[in-house]
Amino acid sequence: MLSLQQLKKTYENGHVAVKGVDINVEQGEFIVLVGPSGCGKSSILRSIAGLEAITGGEIHLAGRRVDKEKPALRDIAMVFQNYALYPHMTVYNNLAYGLKNRGVDKAEIDQKIQDVAKLLKIEEYLERKPAKLSGGQRQRVAMGRAIVRQPKLFLFDEPLSNLDAALRAHMRLEIKKLQRKTGITSVYVTHDQVEAMTLADRIVVLNGGVIEQIGTPSEVYHQPASMFVASFIGSPAMNFLDAQMVTNTLTLNKQTIDLNGVISTENGPVTVGIRPESASLEPIDNSLQMSMDVSVIEPLGPNQLVHGKWMGQTLTIVTPEVPLEINQPLKFIVAKRHLHLFDRDKKRVHVEREVFNDAKSMAIA
């Protein structure tokens, strides 16, 4: 449905925002572009919409090249962070505006609006103006204005960033259900990795204008392609420790663990990544055994975040809600299947193992 081929964007001040990006989006797919500020995700979205002229590459939509077409001709609808509603118009007229401009019959406009209002549960707001609506209601209207056009492609530019935490979580669910109902191909931009994990069919992780990894939420979480992806996806962030690898034997602070059959790697220095939720307080055979001095405990209800020091390095792990003493050692275990290894270039070492869908880890994330 959507194909970006060697997309490049350089601004007048010389800043290269997008450095030759290739992305292919299937019909009906929900793709999320995620990354820190300045990674190029908004530049990509605005380029697809036609709000930015691209410097190089091509954009194809439904089999035709559109990067040289005007935005109005691309058959794309965009939902903005600030809603972008007309304040002097009622909700009904906001929804109708784009259809009127296209010369759609009045009766057909009314039917489309009633259908969309019912879908989004905004029937009772149709005669109100945006100033009389809450943030969540305005966002529904903004989505309704996009849906009523029945475009080939939805673009979402951080649409939930202005909402409070509880409403954000609710609207995430609403957007996902809505996209499933309509089946419209969607590209969603966010810096929030929780939104990315919960909404996406596939995630595109961007860093400095290049793609670090494209994969399902499970793939980028359980098999991050680089240390950047490993640190960006998952909350709390992954712990990183220096180690040595010799003939599939990992040595970490004089402790050795045989990784034969689990991890295949070249010899030499490696970085071991350990997700906080992979730590266990129960014994596990052939595992990495560690101990840290507890410094801070953050209760999370059924779980708790435990921060501490190991060999001068700061570590964070997730444990069940058990009593622990500050400044006392805490022993924990990490199964070898949960170890992530990265080479000198901070890229993932080849791994021979199944992807583990850990319900606890996804709940924390």
C-alpha distance (Angstrom), angle and dihedral (degrees) to the residues before:
residue distance angle dihedral
M1 . . .
L2 3.83 . .
S3 3.78 126.9 .
L4 3.81 127.2 -178.5
Q5 3.79 111.6 -167.5
Q6 3.81 118.7 -166.9
L7 3.81 90.1 -33.0
K8 3.81 113.1 -167.2
K9 3.78 131.7 -178.3
T10 3.81 124.9 -174.8
Y11 3.81 120.1 174.6
E12 3.80 125.8 -140.3
N13 3.82 91.5 -102.0
G14 3.81 89.1 60.8
H15 3.81 96.7 -104.0
V16 3.81 110.3 145.4
A17 3.81 103.6 -146.3
V18 3.82 99.7 170.9
K19 3.81 121.6 30.6
G20 3.79 110.9 -163.7
V21 3.82 103.7 -49.6
D22 3.83 123.2 -171.2
I23 3.81 118.1 -164.3
N24 3.82 129.6 160.6
V25 3.81 118.4 -165.7
E26 3.80 121.3 -165.4
Q27 3.80 126.1 -137.8
G28 3.83 109.9 -78.6
E29 3.81 93.8 7.0
F30 3.81 123.2 141.6
I31 3.82 108.5 -141.5
V32 3.82 121.9 -174.8
L33 3.80 122.2 -158.9
V34 3.79 108.6 -154.4
G35 3.78 135.0 175.7
P36 3.80 143.5 109.6
S37 3.80 124.4 -63.6
G38 3.79 111.3 -67.3
C39 3.81 95.8 22.8
G40 3.82 93.0 120.4
K41 3.80 100.9 -107.0
S42 3.83 96.5 122.6
S43 3.82 90.9 44.0
I44 3.81 88.9 55.5
L45 3.81 92.3 48.6
R46 3.80 93.7 47.5
S47 3.81 89.8 47.4
I48 3.82 90.7 54.2
A49 3.81 89.8 49.3
G50 3.80 92.2 48.2
L51 3.79 93.8 -117.7
E52 3.82 89.1 118.5
A53 3.80 125.9 42.5
I54 3.80 110.1 -128.2
T55 3.81 121.7 -126.4
G56 3.79 96.0 -148.0
G57 3.78 144.2 -9.0
E58 3.79 131.8 42.8
I59 3.82 138.9 -82.1
H60 3.82 118.4 -152.4
L61 3.81 124.3 -172.0
A62 3.82 122.6 -173.1
G63 3.80 91.5 -17.7
R64 3.79 99.2 -47.1
R65 3.77 131.7 96.1
V66 3.81 110.1 -114.4
D67 3.82 107.0 169.3
K68 3.81 90.4 96.4
E69 3.82 93.8 45.8
K70 3.80 125.3 94.8
P71 3.83 114.6 -101.4
A72 3.83 92.7 -112.0
L73 3.82 90.9 58.3
R74 3.80 97.2 51.1
D75 3.84 96.8 79.6
I76 3.80 91.7 -129.9
A77 3.82 127.8 137.9
M78 3.81 121.6 -156.8
V79 3.80 130.8 -159.5
F80 3.80 111.5 -155.6
Q81 3.80 132.6 -150.0
N82 3.82 92.0 -117.7
Y83 3.86 94.0 43.7
A84 3.87 91.7 -122.0
L85 3.81 93.8 -138.7
Y86 3.79 122.8 162.2
P87 3.83 103.1 -107.7
H88 3.84 95.4 -156.3
M89 3.82 93.5 53.9
T90 3.79 129.8 78.2
V91 3.79 119.2 -116.6
Y92 3.81 88.7 -102.5
N93 3.80 92.5 54.6
N94 3.81 91.6 44.7
L95 3.80 88.4 56.0
A96 3.80 93.1 43.9
Y97 3.81 98.3 45.6
G98 3.79 99.0 86.2
L99 3.80 93.1 43.5
K100 3.82 92.1 50.7
N101 3.79 89.9 52.5
R102 3.81 88.7 54.8
G103 3.80 91.6 52.6
V104 3.80 95.8 -113.6
D105 3.81 114.9 169.5
K106 3.82 114.8 -96.3
A107 3.82 94.2 -123.1
E108 3.80 91.2 49.9
I109 3.81 90.6 49.0
D110 3.79 90.6 52.6
Q111 3.82 92.3 49.2
K112 3.81 92.4 48.8
I113 3.81 92.0 48.9
Q114 3.80 93.1 48.7
D115 3.81 90.7 49.7
V116 3.82 93.1 48.8
A117 3.81 92.7 43.6
K118 3.80 89.7 53.8
L119 3.82 91.5 46.9
L120 3.82 91.8 51.7
K121 3.82 95.8 35.6
I122 3.82 93.3 -122.6
E123 3.84 98.2 122.6
E124 3.81 92.6 118.2
Y125 3.82 92.7 52.4
L126 3.81 98.7 55.1
E127 3.81 94.9 103.4
R128 3.80 95.2 42.7
K129 3.78 125.8 95.0
P130 3.84 120.5 -124.9
A131 3.83 93.0 -104.7
K132 3.82 88.5 65.5
L133 3.82 93.2 55.5
S134 3.79 132.7 84.6
G135 3.81 121.5 -119.7
G136 3.79 92.4 -98.5
Q137 3.81 92.2 48.6
R138 3.81 91.3 49.9
Q139 3.78 90.2 51.0
R140 3.80 90.0 52.6
V141 3.80 89.7 51.8
A142 3.82 90.6 49.0
M143 3.81 89.6 52.0
G144 3.80 90.2 45.5
R145 3.78 90.9 54.9
A146 3.81 88.5 54.3
I147 3.82 95.4 44.7
V148 3.81 95.9 47.3
R149 3.82 89.5 64.7
Q150 3.83 91.2 56.9
P151 3.83 92.5 -141.3
K152 3.78 126.8 -172.9
L153 3.80 90.9 -121.3
F154 3.82 137.7 29.4
L155 3.80 119.7 -152.0
F156 3.82 119.7 -165.5
D157 3.82 118.2 -166.2
E158 3.85 106.0 -163.5
P159 3.83 90.4 -56.6
L160 3.82 96.0 174.8
S161 3.80 101.4 46.5
N162 3.83 93.7 98.1
L163 3.81 94.0 53.6
D164 3.81 128.1 89.5
A165 3.81 119.3 -104.9
A166 3.83 97.7 -98.2
L167 3.80 93.4 46.9
R168 3.81 90.9 45.5
A169 3.79 90.6 56.9
H170 3.81 91.2 48.2
M171 3.81 93.6 47.4
R172 3.82 91.1 48.6
L173 3.78 88.2 60.7
E174 3.81 91.6 45.2
I175 3.81 92.9 51.2
K176 3.79 92.1 48.9
K177 3.82 93.0 49.0
L178 3.80 90.5 45.5
Q179 3.80 93.5 51.5
R180 3.81 90.7 48.5
K181 3.83 90.5 51.5
T182 3.80 96.4 47.1
G183 3.82 96.6 36.4
I184 3.82 90.2 -148.7
T185 3.81 114.7 155.9
S186 3.82 107.8 -110.3
V187 3.79 138.5 -164.9
Y188 3.80 114.3 -165.4
V189 3.82 126.4 -170.3
T190 3.80 122.6 -155.4
H191 3.81 141.2 145.4
D192 3.82 88.9 -150.2
Q193 3.81 110.3 97.9
V194 3.83 91.1 -163.7
E195 3.82 89.4 61.3
A196 3.79 89.6 47.0
M197 3.82 93.8 50.7
T198 3.80 95.3 46.0
L199 3.82 99.9 41.7
A200 3.80 107.8 34.5
D201 3.77 132.7 94.7
R202 3.81 83.2 -169.2
I203 3.79 131.1 6.5
V204 3.80 125.2 -143.4
V205 3.82 108.4 -156.4
L206 3.81 111.1 -157.1
N207 3.79 129.8 -166.2
G208 3.79 125.7 174.9
G209 3.80 94.4 -15.6
V210 3.81 96.1 -51.3
I211 3.80 133.3 94.6
E212 3.80 114.2 -106.5
Q213 3.81 94.8 -177.8
I214 3.80 143.1 -14.2
G215 3.79 117.1 -157.7
T216 3.77 148.3 112.0
P217 3.81 117.2 -66.5
S218 3.81 88.2 -102.7
E219 3.81 92.5 51.7
V220 3.80 97.0 49.1
Y221 3.80 90.5 45.0
H222 3.82 99.7 44.6
Q223 3.82 99.4 28.8
P224 3.82 107.8 29.4
A225 3.81 111.3 -174.9
S226 3.80 94.6 -142.4
M227 3.78 143.2 9.2
F228 3.80 88.4 -100.2
V229 3.83 92.2 58.8
A230 3.81 91.0 42.7
S231 3.80 91.7 53.2
F232 3.81 96.0 41.7
I233 3.81 99.4 45.7
G234 3.79 114.6 61.8
S235 3.78 132.5 39.2
P236 2.97 123.4 -101.6
A237 3.80 92.3 33.4
M238 3.78 124.2 -108.4
N239 3.82 119.4 -90.8
F240 3.83 116.8 -123.3
L241 3.82 124.0 -153.8
D242 3.83 131.7 178.5
A243 3.80 116.1 -118.3
Q244 3.81 144.3 154.8
M245 3.80 128.8 -116.9
V246 3.82 122.2 -155.5
T247 3.82 120.9 170.2
N248 3.81 92.9 -24.3
T249 3.80 91.7 -49.4
L250 3.78 113.9 121.9
T251 3.80 118.1 -149.6
L252 3.79 117.6 -162.7
N253 3.81 117.3 171.7
K254 3.83 92.6 -25.4
Q255 3.81 91.7 -48.9
T256 3.81 114.7 116.5
I257 3.78 129.3 -159.0
D258 3.81 127.4 -175.5
L259 3.81 110.0 -126.0
N260 3.80 96.7 175.6
G261 3.81 109.7 141.3
V262 3.78 92.5 16.6
I263 3.80 105.0 60.7
S264 3.80 130.1 21.7
T265 3.79 115.3 -160.8
E266 3.77 145.8 145.7
N267 3.79 119.2 -100.1
G268 3.78 120.9 -94.6
P269 3.80 141.4 59.1
V270 3.81 117.0 -13.9
T271 3.79 136.6 172.9
V272 3.79 115.9 -122.9
G273 3.79 116.2 -146.0
I274 3.80 119.7 -156.7
R275 3.78 121.8 -176.2
P276 3.83 110.8 -139.6
E277 3.81 91.4 -126.4
S278 3.83 91.7 54.7
A279 3.82 91.3 70.5
S280 3.80 115.9 104.5
L281 3.78 130.5 -165.9
E282 3.82 89.8 -157.0
P283 3.85 123.2 84.6
I284 3.83 116.8 -96.0
D285 3.83 124.3 -173.0
N286 3.81 118.6 -115.1
S287 3.78 93.6 5.6
L288 3.78 140.0 134.3
Q289 3.80 110.6 -90.9
M290 3.78 117.5 -156.5
S291 3.79 140.8 170.4
M292 3.79 129.7 -159.3
D293 3.79 135.7 -179.1
V294 3.81 108.2 -113.7
S295 3.81 114.2 -125.4
V296 3.83 106.7 161.7
I297 3.82 134.2 15.3
E298 3.82 121.6 -160.8
P299 3.83 113.6 -167.2
L300 3.82 115.3 -140.8
G301 3.80 100.0 176.0
P302 3.83 108.0 -102.6
N303 3.83 90.6 16.5
Q304 3.79 136.9 34.1
L305 3.79 136.0 -151.6
V306 3.78 111.4 -126.3
H307 3.81 117.7 -162.5
G308 3.77 122.1 -168.1
K309 3.80 149.2 133.9
W310 3.80 129.4 -84.6
M311 3.82 118.1 -179.6
G312 3.80 89.3 -22.5
Q313 3.80 93.0 -51.1
T314 3.80 125.2 114.1
L315 3.81 115.1 -117.6
T316 3.80 133.0 -175.3
I317 3.80 124.2 -162.4
V318 3.80 135.6 172.6
T319 3.80 117.1 -127.0
P320 3.80 135.2 171.2
E321 3.79 114.9 -92.5
V322 3.80 98.1 -80.0
P323 3.84 128.5 145.1
L324 3.81 112.7 -95.5
E325 3.79 132.3 176.8
I326 3.81 122.7 -125.3
N327 3.84 113.9 -119.7
Q328 3.81 90.6 16.0
P329 3.83 124.9 116.2
L330 3.81 118.1 -101.3
K331 3.80 119.6 -161.5
F332 3.79 118.4 -150.1
I333 3.79 138.5 169.3
V334 3.81 132.2 -135.7
A335 3.82 118.0 -162.6
K336 3.79 112.0 -130.8
R337 3.82 91.8 -121.8
H338 3.82 87.8 64.8
L339 3.81 95.0 55.0
H340 3.81 117.2 108.0
L341 3.81 118.2 -158.1
F342 3.80 127.2 -159.7
D343 3.80 128.9 -173.1
R344 3.81 131.6 -133.9
D345 3.83 90.1 -78.4
K346 3.82 90.2 54.6
K347 3.81 90.3 -112.5
R348 3.77 123.8 135.4
V349 3.78 117.4 -91.4
H350 3.81 112.9 -126.6
V351 3.80 110.4 -88.6
E352 3.81 128.6 -158.3
R353 3.79 104.0 -159.8
E354 3.76 144.1 96.3
V355 3.79 121.3 -94.3
F356 3.80 110.0 -103.7
N357 3.81 115.8 -144.5
D358 3.79 100.2 -153.5
A359 3.81 109.5 -169.3
K360 3.78 92.1 -158.7
S361 3.80 92.9 52.7
M362 3.78 93.6 49.1
A363 3.81 90.6 48.8
I364 3.80 90.6 54.0
A365 3.81 91.0 45.7
